[in-house]
Amino acid sequence: KEQEEHTSNIDKNTVAVILLETSATAMDANSEWNRAVARWTPVLSSTDGTPRLWKALFSRKDCDLDTQCIISACSLSWCPFNVALCRDWILSNTNDLSNYDIQGIVNFLLQTSGQQSAHAPYCQQETFSTSTSFQTKESVGNLVNIAFECAKQAGQVIDQRNNVASWLHLLLLVAQTGKRQTNHMISILLSKVEEAKCDGIRMLTGEAILRIYSYYPWHVNLGNPELRKLLVDTSISIDWREWRTPLDEHLNNMFRGLKQSPNQRLVQGLIDLSKGHPLILLRKLDLMAEILQGDAGSNIRGASRSRIHAENLGGPISAHYNGSELKVHLRHWGYSYTDPLWTSFIDILLSVPREVLFPCGIGMGIEGLLGLYIKLLWIQSQLRNREQKAARLKLRFSDFITAFEKDPAWNKWLGSKVPGIGSLGNVKNVLIRCSLITTDQAMENIRS
């Protein structure tokens, strides 16, 4: 009876602590004992937690026992109040993270956030965005420190579309809470970029900021020139065109609408986006090229008043079919095109800031898009166009060429060839034949 009374007075939380500390100090791992610890620790500590318990749980990084399984079980078994107390304790002990299992802490914060995926929020309980304990600058700074320490240990590459590292997932959860928290987090990350002595850490942090901007473009304040430069430099060094962004579907719909019916309202909307979020708009260069390629390949006459139609200089050719002589009008790619569509794409691109347009556009498909314009203008110059309507597109494209001349990549581009008309020589020769640049400009290029 005395033994039963003594047992009933033992604190369940204390038993859980003893189990964790005993297994952590055990010299020989015992599978039965480990299973007992993994089974009973979450149960014994489900409603009550203490700093001693949390320290014992997150200090087990060198133990043979699978700590991640215990942490996962605790995050599922603990009551919301106990989870909140543990999270507050974690955020108040970020000054010395070297003694703790950082990956375990990050996993606990993610599993108790209520969001199962970084891509599709699925909130079952109180999340970062609704918890007041994650709204302050101090808590945001502590979460960034935890994620940054985990990133340094993991060193994972994060440039895939769906492979988001756990520490980056934690940063995305912070960004989800709002604009103020997002910009405070980015300011902390920018300071860490300056302090980083390793190029790998600087690159990893730059990719993290770019991913945050990609997921939450409306939250990020782009008024900081240091941030804009980092985003541009990072976007040049990696291919991030497949990353997720909420603006993707919006841009796709706008471009499809422009393809069906070019109008000034859609053009102005895309111009506004090109000024506010130029990096995200440049991700659609391939889509723009696809739309133009299909437009110049369509030869339906009378489909639109704004469509330009040209004819072969030699006129129709004779053909014999079933004993009859027919007049055949040859119509290849580039014989007709929608003028407002082609000119509006140039207007949209010229609205992109110059420090972004060419440095980032070169690696994102702008050469292929320019090649389509050159190919179309060359074909049109070899055809009969009664009203010379192609002159409007030619003049607008000349403005784009003038802007490109000031970029360091101009000379290299002149030496390349345009797909489909490579027999005419390099880009420079085709531009001269189309009267888009003068011979003097070409010679100046050769000298430079």
Backbone torsions as a table, in degrees:
resi	resn	phi	psi	omega
1	LYS	NA	-43.6	177.6
2	GLU	-60.6	-37.6	179.2
3	GLN	-65.3	-40.4	178.9
4	GLU	-64.7	-42.3	178.5
5	GLU	-63.9	-39.8	179.8
6	HIS	-66.3	-39.1	-179.3
7	THR	-67.3	-38.6	-177.9
8	SER	-67.2	-22.2	-179.9
9	ASN	-85.2	-6.6	-179.6
10	ILE	-74.8	129.7	179.3
11	ASP	-72.1	127.6	-179.9
12	LYS	-60.4	-36.2	178.9
13	ASN	-62.8	-38.9	178.4
14	THR	-64.1	-39.7	178.2
15	VAL	-61.4	-42.3	179.2
16	ALA	-62.2	-39.9	178.2
17	VAL	-63.9	-43.4	-179.7
18	ILE	-62.4	-41.8	178.3
19	LEU	-59.5	-45.6	-178.7
20	LEU	-66.7	-45.7	-177.5
21	GLU	-69.1	-35.3	179.5
22	THR	-67.9	-44.0	-180.0
23	SER	-69.4	-29.9	-179.5
24	ALA	-72.4	-29.4	-178.3
25	THR	-97.8	-3.0	-179.2
26	ALA	-65.6	133.7	-179.2
27	MET	-75.9	-38.4	-178.1
28	ASP	-113.2	124.4	-179.7
29	ALA	-72.9	130.3	178.6
30	ASN	-116.2	121.0	-173.8
31	SER	-62.8	-39.8	179.9
32	GLU	-64.8	-43.5	179.6
33	TRP	-64.9	-41.3	179.1
34	ASN	-62.3	-40.7	178.7
35	ARG	-64.8	-37.4	179.0
36	ALA	-65.3	-42.0	178.8
37	VAL	-63.9	-45.2	-178.8
38	ALA	-65.2	-30.8	-177.8
39	ARG	-79.5	-43.9	-169.2
40	TRP	-93.5	-22.9	-179.5
41	THR	-59.4	-49.5	178.5
42	PRO	-61.9	-36.0	-177.6
43	VAL	-69.8	-46.5	-177.0
44	LEU	-67.3	-27.0	-176.1
45	SER	-108.4	19.2	-171.2
46	SER	-67.7	-35.8	-174.2
47	THR	-108.7	-9.3	-176.0
48	ASP	-145.8	134.2	179.1
49	GLY	-134.7	152.8	179.1
50	THR	-133.2	158.5	176.4
51	PRO	-54.5	-33.8	179.6
52	ARG	-65.0	-41.0	178.7
53	LEU	-65.2	-47.6	-177.6
54	TRP	-64.4	-38.3	177.6
55	LYS	-64.2	-42.0	178.8
56	ALA	-65.0	-34.6	-177.9
57	LEU	-72.4	-43.7	-174.4
58	PHE	-94.5	3.9	177.9
59	SER	-103.4	15.4	-172.1
60	ARG	-98.7	34.5	-174.4
61	LYS	-69.8	-21.7	-179.3
62	ASP	-103.0	9.9	-177.5
63	CYS	-86.3	147.6	178.4
64	ASP	-70.4	-26.3	-179.6
65	LEU	-64.7	142.3	-179.4
66	ASP	-72.1	90.8	-176.4
67	THR	-64.2	-35.0	-177.2
68	GLN	-60.2	-34.7	178.4
69	CYS	-67.1	-40.5	179.0
70	ILE	-66.1	-44.0	180.0
71	ILE	-61.9	-42.3	179.1
72	SER	-63.9	-42.1	179.6
73	ALA	-65.6	-38.5	179.0
74	CYS	-65.5	-41.9	-178.9
75	SER	-63.4	-27.4	179.0
76	LEU	-87.7	-26.9	-173.8
77	SER	-94.9	-28.2	-174.9
78	TRP	-69.9	148.8	176.0
79	CYS	-73.7	158.8	-178.4
80	PRO	-55.8	-37.2	-179.8
81	PHE	-64.8	-42.7	178.8
82	ASN	-65.1	-40.0	177.9
83	VAL	-62.0	-44.7	-179.1
84	ALA	-63.1	-40.8	178.0
85	LEU	-62.4	-42.4	-179.7
86	CYS	-65.4	-41.0	179.0
87	ARG	-64.4	-40.1	177.5
88	ASP	-63.8	-38.5	178.2
89	TRP	-65.0	-41.5	179.1
90	ILE	-60.2	-45.5	-176.9
91	LEU	-69.8	-21.6	179.3
92	SER	-90.7	0.5	-178.4
93	ASN	-128.7	44.3	-178.6
94	THR	-98.0	2.6	-179.2
95	ASN	-70.2	-34.6	179.8
96	ASP	-129.8	91.6	-177.3
97	LEU	-91.9	-5.0	-174.3
98	SER	-67.5	-23.2	-177.6
99	ASN	-90.0	2.2	-175.2
100	TYR	-119.5	160.4	175.7
101	ASP	-81.0	95.1	-173.8
102	ILE	-63.4	-41.3	-180.0
103	GLN	-62.9	-38.4	177.4
104	GLY	-65.3	-39.4	178.3
105	ILE	-64.3	-45.0	-179.9
106	VAL	-62.8	-42.8	179.5
107	ASN	-62.9	-39.3	178.8
108	PHE	-63.9	-45.0	180.0
109	LEU	-63.2	-37.6	179.1
110	LEU	-70.5	-44.0	-176.6
111	GLN	-68.4	-28.5	179.8
112	THR	-93.9	4.1	-179.3
113	SER	-80.3	-20.1	-177.6
114	GLY	87.0	-1.0	179.8
115	GLN	-109.3	116.8	-174.4
116	GLN	-79.6	-23.1	-176.6
117	SER	-141.0	148.5	176.0
118	ALA	-71.8	-18.9	-175.2
119	HIS	-92.9	-38.2	-175.7
120	ALA	-129.4	100.6	179.9
121	PRO	-58.7	134.4	177.6
122	TYR	-141.2	90.7	-169.4
123	CYS	-91.4	120.5	177.8
124	GLN	-105.2	-22.4	-178.4
125	GLN	-142.3	-168.3	-178.4
126	GLU	-60.9	127.2	-177.4
127	THR	-106.8	175.6	177.9
128	PHE	-58.2	-37.6	-174.9
129	SER	-71.4	-20.4	179.9
130	THR	-107.5	-9.9	-178.6
131	SER	-86.9	126.6	-179.3
132	THR	-69.5	-21.5	-177.9
133	SER	-72.0	-10.9	-179.6
134	PHE	-111.3	15.2	-177.2
135	GLN	-96.7	-16.8	-174.9
136	THR	-83.7	158.2	177.9
137	LYS	-63.3	-36.6	-179.0
138	GLU	-64.0	-44.6	-179.6
139	SER	-67.6	-37.6	176.6
140	VAL	-62.3	-43.9	178.5
141	GLY	-61.9	-39.4	179.3
142	ASN	-67.1	-40.3	177.6
143	LEU	-64.4	-39.1	177.7
144	VAL	-64.1	-40.7	178.8
145	ASN	-62.8	-41.0	178.5
146	ILE	-63.5	-47.0	-179.2
147	ALA	-64.8	-40.0	-178.8
148	PHE	-66.3	-40.4	178.2
149	GLU	-65.3	-39.1	177.0
150	CYS	-65.2	-38.9	179.2
151	ALA	-63.4	-40.8	179.8
152	LYS	-64.1	-35.7	179.7
153	GLN	-76.2	-39.1	-176.7
154	ALA	-79.4	-46.9	-179.2
155	GLY	60.4	35.5	-175.1
156	GLN	-81.2	145.5	172.6
157	VAL	-78.2	136.5	-172.3
158	ILE	-125.0	23.2	-174.3
159	ASP	-91.9	8.0	174.5
160	GLN	-82.9	160.2	-177.4
161	ARG	-66.3	-48.2	-172.7
162	ASN	-106.1	-14.4	-176.7
163	ASN	-85.7	87.8	179.3
164	VAL	-101.8	119.1	179.7
165	ALA	-63.3	155.0	-176.4
166	SER	-61.5	-39.4	-179.3
167	TRP	-67.0	-33.4	176.9
168	LEU	-72.2	-36.0	175.5
169	HIS	-58.7	-39.1	178.2
170	LEU	-63.8	-41.4	177.6
171	LEU	-64.4	-37.6	178.6
172	LEU	-66.6	-33.0	176.0
173	LEU	-66.5	-37.9	176.6
174	VAL	-64.2	-43.2	-179.9
175	ALA	-63.5	-27.8	-178.9
176	GLN	-67.5	-21.7	-175.1
177	THR	-70.2	-25.5	177.6
178	GLY	153.4	175.1	-177.1
179	LYS	-64.9	-45.0	-176.1
180	ARG	-61.3	-45.1	179.8
181	GLN	-67.3	-38.0	-179.6
182	THR	-62.8	-47.7	-177.5
183	ASN	-70.7	-31.8	174.0
184	HIS	-66.6	-41.4	178.0
185	MET	-62.4	-42.7	-179.3
186	ILE	-66.0	-36.9	178.0
187	SER	-63.8	-36.4	176.8
188	ILE	-67.2	-43.6	180.0
189	LEU	-64.3	-36.7	177.6
190	LEU	-63.4	-39.2	177.6
191	SER	-66.2	-33.4	178.4
192	LYS	-71.7	-31.4	175.4
193	VAL	-63.1	-41.7	179.6
194	GLU	-67.3	-35.5	-177.2
195	GLU	-80.5	-21.6	-174.8
196	ALA	-63.7	130.6	178.4
197	LYS	-94.4	-12.7	-177.4
198	CYS	-107.2	132.7	178.9
199	ASP	-62.2	-33.5	-179.9
200	GLY	-63.0	-40.4	179.2
201	ILE	-68.3	-40.4	178.6
202	ARG	-62.6	-42.1	-179.7
203	MET	-67.5	-40.8	179.9
204	LEU	-63.6	-41.3	178.8
205	THR	-68.2	-39.1	177.0
206	GLY	-62.2	-40.5	177.7
207	GLU	-66.3	-36.2	178.6
208	ALA	-64.2	-43.5	179.2
209	ILE	-65.1	-40.1	178.6
210	LEU	-64.6	-38.7	178.7
211	ARG	-66.4	-40.6	177.7
212	ILE	-61.4	-43.9	178.6
213	TYR	-63.9	-38.5	179.9
214	SER	-64.0	-41.2	-177.4
215	TYR	-78.4	-35.5	-175.7
216	TYR	-131.6	64.7	-176.6
217	PRO	-63.7	-29.8	-178.7
218	TRP	-74.8	-18.6	-179.1
219	HIS	-84.4	-21.8	-170.9
220	VAL	-90.1	128.0	176.0
221	ASN	-86.9	112.7	-176.8
222	LEU	-90.8	15.7	179.5
223	GLY	-74.9	-13.4	-179.6
224	ASN	-83.2	114.8	-179.3
225	PRO	-62.1	-31.7	178.3
226	GLU	-64.8	-39.9	178.6
227	LEU	-67.7	-43.6	-179.9
228	ARG	-60.7	-41.9	179.9
229	LYS	-64.4	-41.5	179.3
230	LEU	-63.8	-41.9	179.3
231	LEU	-63.3	-42.1	179.0
232	VAL	-64.8	-47.5	-178.8
233	ASP	-61.3	-41.5	-178.8
234	THR	-69.0	-41.3	-179.1
235	SER	-66.4	-25.8	176.9
236	ILE	-73.7	-34.8	-172.5
237	SER	-83.2	-19.1	-178.9
238	ILE	-132.1	160.6	176.5
239	ASP	-97.5	104.6	-176.0
240	TRP	-114.7	18.4	-175.7
241	ARG	-66.1	-22.6	-179.1
242	GLU	-92.8	-2.2	179.0
243	TRP	-64.3	154.6	179.8
244	ARG	-77.7	142.8	172.4
245	THR	-154.5	141.0	-178.8
246	PRO	-66.0	-15.3	-179.8
247	LEU	-82.0	-10.6	-176.6
248	ASP	-58.0	-55.2	-176.5
249	GLU	-64.4	-36.8	178.7
250	HIS	-62.0	-46.7	179.4
251	LEU	-66.4	-41.8	179.2
252	ASN	-58.8	-43.7	179.7
253	ASN	-65.5	-38.7	-179.2
254	MET	-67.2	-42.1	179.5
255	PHE	-68.7	-37.3	176.9
256	ARG	-65.6	-39.0	177.0
257	GLY	-64.9	-37.7	177.9
258	LEU	-66.8	-34.3	178.2
259	LYS	-65.9	-40.8	-178.3
260	GLN	-74.1	-40.8	-176.3
261	SER	-152.6	91.8	179.4
262	PRO	-61.8	122.5	177.0
263	ASN	-142.5	158.0	-172.3
264	GLN	-66.7	-29.1	-179.7
265	ARG	-65.3	-45.3	177.3
266	LEU	-66.3	-41.2	179.4
267	VAL	-60.8	-44.1	-179.3
268	GLN	-65.2	-37.3	176.6
269	GLY	-62.0	-41.4	178.3
270	LEU	-71.1	-33.3	176.1
271	ILE	-64.4	-42.0	178.0
272	ASP	-62.2	-41.3	177.6
273	LEU	-66.6	-35.8	179.9
274	SER	-67.2	-27.3	177.2
275	LYS	-82.5	-39.4	-176.7
276	GLY	-81.7	-37.5	-178.0
277	HIS	-137.1	66.9	-174.7
278	PRO	-63.1	-36.5	-178.6
279	LEU	-62.7	-41.4	-179.0
280	ILE	-70.1	-36.8	178.4
281	LEU	-66.2	-38.1	-179.1
282	LEU	-64.9	-18.6	175.2
283	ARG	-65.3	-14.3	-178.4
284	LYS	-98.5	15.0	178.9
285	LEU	-61.4	-39.8	178.1
286	ASP	-64.1	-39.1	177.4
287	LEU	-65.8	-40.8	177.9
288	MET	-61.7	-43.1	178.7
289	ALA	-64.0	-38.9	178.8
290	GLU	-63.8	-40.8	179.5
291	ILE	-65.4	-44.5	-179.5
292	LEU	-67.4	-38.1	178.5
293	GLN	-60.3	-44.0	179.2
294	GLY	-71.0	-33.8	-179.0
295	ASP	-65.8	-44.4	-179.2
296	ALA	-74.4	-13.2	178.4
297	GLY	-91.8	-6.6	179.0
298	SER	-90.5	126.3	-175.6
299	ASN	-117.2	33.2	178.9
300	ILE	-79.9	113.8	-178.0
301	ARG	-78.4	145.0	177.3
302	GLY	74.3	9.9	-178.4
303	ALA	-68.9	-30.3	-178.7
304	SER	-157.4	146.8	177.6
305	ARG	-66.3	-29.7	-177.5
306	SER	-81.2	0.9	-178.6
307	ARG	-87.8	131.0	-178.8
308	ILE	-91.4	130.7	178.5
309	HIS	-122.0	133.9	177.2
310	ALA	-126.2	161.9	-177.3
311	GLU	-127.4	158.3	178.8
312	ASN	-63.7	139.8	-179.5
313	LEU	-61.7	-30.9	-179.4
314	GLY	-82.0	-2.1	-178.9
315	GLY	74.1	-170.8	-179.4
316	PRO	-68.7	153.8	177.8
317	ILE	-107.6	158.2	-178.5
318	SER	-89.2	141.6	177.7
319	ALA	-141.0	145.3	-179.7
320	HIS	-107.5	127.6	-178.2
321	TYR	-142.4	118.9	-179.2
322	ASN	53.6	41.9	176.7
323	GLY	81.6	1.2	-179.7
324	SER	-112.9	151.0	176.8
325	GLU	-98.5	126.7	-177.7
326	LEU	-117.3	153.4	172.6
327	LYS	-100.1	119.9	-175.5
328	VAL	-111.9	125.8	175.2
329	HIS	-96.1	114.1	178.7
330	LEU	-78.5	131.6	179.6
331	ARG	-136.4	111.3	-179.9
332	HIS	-107.2	-176.1	177.4
333	TRP	-61.1	133.7	178.0
334	GLY	93.3	-2.1	178.4
335	TYR	-74.2	-22.6	176.2
336	SER	-146.1	152.9	179.7
337	TYR	-161.4	162.5	178.6
338	THR	-92.7	106.0	-173.1
339	ASP	-59.9	-47.2	-179.5
340	PRO	-60.6	-31.8	179.5
341	LEU	-66.8	-47.0	-177.2
342	TRP	-68.6	-40.9	179.8
343	THR	-71.1	-34.4	-179.8
344	SER	-67.1	-34.8	177.0
345	PHE	-62.9	-37.8	177.2
346	ILE	-66.5	-42.1	178.3
347	ASP	-60.2	-40.6	-180.0
348	ILE	-64.4	-45.7	-178.4
349	LEU	-67.7	-36.9	179.3
350	LEU	-69.6	-14.1	176.2
351	SER	-82.5	-14.1	177.2
352	VAL	-72.4	133.9	177.9
353	PRO	-54.4	140.2	-174.5
354	ARG	-61.4	-33.0	-179.0
355	GLU	-70.3	-9.2	178.2
356	VAL	-109.7	-40.1	-169.6
357	LEU	-55.3	-57.5	-174.0
358	PHE	-87.4	-44.1	178.2
359	PRO	-57.4	-41.5	-179.8
360	CYS	-88.0	-34.7	-177.3
361	GLY	-65.8	-30.2	-178.4
362	ILE	-58.4	-38.9	-178.8
363	GLY	-92.8	2.7	-175.3
364	MET	-117.4	7.5	172.5
365	GLY	113.2	12.4	-177.4
366	ILE	-71.9	-26.6	178.7
367	GLU	-63.9	-41.7	178.3
368	GLY	-64.8	-36.5	178.8
369	LEU	-67.8	-43.6	177.8
370	LEU	-64.3	-35.2	177.9
371	GLY	-60.7	-35.7	178.1
372	LEU	-65.8	-40.8	178.6
373	TYR	-64.0	-44.5	-179.7
374	ILE	-64.1	-43.6	-179.5
375	LYS	-61.9	-43.4	179.7
376	LEU	-64.4	-45.8	-178.8
377	LEU	-65.7	-34.4	177.3
378	TRP	-66.5	-45.8	179.6
379	ILE	-63.1	-42.8	179.4
380	GLN	-63.0	-32.3	179.5
381	SER	-69.8	-18.1	179.9
382	GLN	-97.3	5.3	-176.1
383	LEU	-118.2	170.4	177.3
384	ARG	-95.8	119.0	177.9
385	ASN	-125.1	106.0	-169.4
386	ARG	-59.0	-40.2	-175.3
387	GLU	-99.0	2.1	179.0
388	GLN	52.2	41.8	-178.3
389	LYS	-72.4	-17.9	178.5
390	ALA	-67.0	-13.2	-179.4
391	ALA	-63.3	-32.0	179.7
392	ARG	-65.8	-44.7	178.1
393	LEU	-65.9	-39.7	180.0
394	LYS	-61.9	-41.7	179.5
395	LEU	-65.5	-42.0	179.9
396	ARG	-68.2	-37.3	178.4
397	PHE	-68.5	-31.0	176.2
398	SER	-62.2	-36.6	176.4
399	ASP	-62.7	-39.0	178.4
400	PHE	-66.9	-41.9	178.5
401	ILE	-61.3	-41.0	179.1
402	THR	-61.2	-40.2	178.0
403	ALA	-68.0	-35.6	-178.2
404	PHE	-70.9	-28.9	-177.4
405	GLU	-57.7	-26.8	-176.3
406	LYS	-84.8	-4.1	-178.5
407	ASP	-93.0	143.9	179.5
408	PRO	-59.4	-24.7	-178.3
409	ALA	-80.3	-2.2	-176.5
410	TRP	-60.3	-49.5	-176.3
411	ASN	-63.8	-40.3	179.4
412	LYS	-64.6	-39.2	-179.6
413	TRP	-66.5	-37.4	178.9
414	LEU	-60.8	-30.2	-179.1
415	GLY	-83.1	-7.6	179.6
416	SER	-83.2	175.7	-179.4
417	LYS	-116.6	150.6	179.5
418	VAL	-89.7	124.0	178.3
419	PRO	-58.1	132.4	178.5
420	GLY	99.2	-25.9	178.1
421	ILE	-133.4	35.6	-179.7
422	GLY	-62.5	-22.1	-179.7
423	SER	-67.7	-16.5	179.4
424	LEU	-81.5	-5.3	-178.1
425	GLY	104.7	-161.2	-177.8
426	ASN	-80.4	179.3	-177.4
427	VAL	-58.4	-39.1	-178.6
428	LYS	-58.7	-44.3	-179.5
429	ASN	-64.6	-39.6	-179.6
430	VAL	-68.4	-39.0	178.9
431	LEU	-63.3	-38.0	178.1
432	ILE	-66.9	-42.7	-179.6
433	ARG	-64.8	-32.1	178.9
434	CYS	-87.8	3.1	-179.1
435	SER	60.5	33.1	176.9
436	LEU	-89.3	-25.5	170.1
437	ILE	-136.1	156.5	-179.2
438	THR	-89.6	166.4	176.8
439	THR	-63.0	-36.6	178.6
440	ASP	-62.8	-40.3	177.1
441	GLN	-63.2	-38.9	178.2
442	ALA	-65.1	-43.0	178.6
443	MET	-64.7	-38.1	177.3
444	GLU	-61.6	-37.3	177.1
445	ASN	-64.5	-40.3	179.9
446	ILE	-64.9	-42.2	179.6
447	ARG	-65.5	-38.7	-178.3
448	SER	-73.3	NA	NA
